[in-house]
Amino acid sequence: MQCADEWSCISETGCDCTPFSSWAAVCTLAHILADTMTDSQTDGAAAESPMEFYEKVTAQGEAVRELKTGKAPKEEIDVAVKLLLQLKLDYKRVSGQDYKAGCPPTDSPASGESVPAAAEDGDDLVDPWTVATSNAKGVDYEKLIVRFGSSKIEAELIERMERVTGQKAHRFLRRGIFFSHRRVQQPCPSALDMHQILDAYENKKSFYLYTGRGPSSEAMHMGHLIPFIFTKWLQDVFDIPLVIQLTDDEKYLWKDLTLEDCHRYAVENAKDIIACGFDVNKTFIFSDLDYMGMSSGFYRNVVKIQKHVTFNQVKGIFGFTDSDCIGKISFPAIQAAPSFSTSFPQIFNGRKDIQCLIPCAIDQDPYFRMTRDVAPRIGYPKPALLHSTFFPALQGAQTKMSASDPNSSIFLTDTAKQIKNKINKHAFSGGRDTVEEHRKHGGDADVDVSFMYLTFFLEDDEKLEQIRQDYTSGALLTGELKKCLIETLQPMITQHQERRKQVTDETVKQFMTPRKLDFHF
Ligand code: TRP
């Protein structure tokens, strides 16, 4: 069976088409093809089999994207797009199928798990390492949901959450910042999603939360807090255990850092995480470097997962190539393992049936698609997921806030003055060039980064809506909007800094010591 779209099928749908892959894989394929292609081949004339045409379309799609990302002249892009369309027509002619990225022609012997797939339509690049779009409004999340095969968090689910928990939904839910969850994939009965988590809660069955952070530097920025703020809310509302993974091993494997640095960053970052207000009696924070060897359950699960995922599969999902170090290739098993309760025998008393809910930014989804695929095969329930959007960079929603670009980020260590200056100087504005024009035509809140940040952090729904209306009508100027944001963020960050100061080494040690939590399993 061939699936309807390439992103929804890491065999959860039972189809045999290739799971989606990262852009790294596409780039590699494009380079290989580029290396082997002659000019006469690129016009499609020399290709014969459907598979060859398929590969040409894929490579050309990548070429178009590269031109767009590199802001090539319009004429050049137009020519490349025309060629892409022509190749697609040719593909259809020889294969009898519409081109679908990631789904090679069904009858081709070359179609296998190792053929990388691409997000063929649209300009958005989203994988665990890269987030970029050419759209000033940011990534097209509606499209991403379709591509990733997840489900939108509808008003009905939010209402049910409010009913079941008796609490008003967090603003991140009300405003579509946590916007997607993993749906039940029929006919697989063990699949979980947020509805099933709520069923479990209503039936007084416990579940637990799992989230994490890759400690790549000492400095955390505001975007890093989003999953933790939300997870803290979930922990309070549901009163359940939480495990937080600090992937110091991942950062060592991917970045040019020493093991000592990565471990030190893990401990430093733990302080910022703890400052979000987690309850030490309900939360276990761990560094992979420390916990893997210490636990009687964790590494066993890592190995089980490793036994059930092939190199072809991770190549397909993450775009690894033959020249990636083997540490990277096996790392996904380490991020998957905390999704299973037996990884924490001290908390769950060896029980293997405790369901897991993972709040995370949607770029982490590939890890958990893999996890959900493996789970039934090793006798564990699939984790449920809640996905968030990205926190935009100051310069605009084309990319997410990144600690490696200080001007794109508001750090948790910034002073009130730095916050003010950064917002005034760098926050991309949807306002008009002059006050007169702005008053006349109004601003565009959809591309305005200050407004976007307010949707994340201004609690008052009515005030936010008023700001949106006033900005759109031109009654509110960019400077005034920015002032409002500055006044929202400054106290928030100062309070965070004060709470972080209270976090001693002793507190960190408590959170990071494997121990029983205040729950009985
Ligand atoms: N890989 C993530 C990062 O680089 C860290 C992480 C590990 C994570 N486990 C997770 C994030 C679970 C969300 C949920 O940031």
Boltz pocket constraint, residues with backbone or C-beta under 6 A from the ligand:
constraints:
  - pocket:
      binder: B
      contacts: [[A, 128], [A, 210], [A, 211], [A, 212], [A, 213], [A, 214], [A, 245], [A, 246], [A, 247], [A, 250], [A, 335], [A, 358], [A, 359], [A, 360], [A, 361], [A, 364]]
      max_distance: 6.0
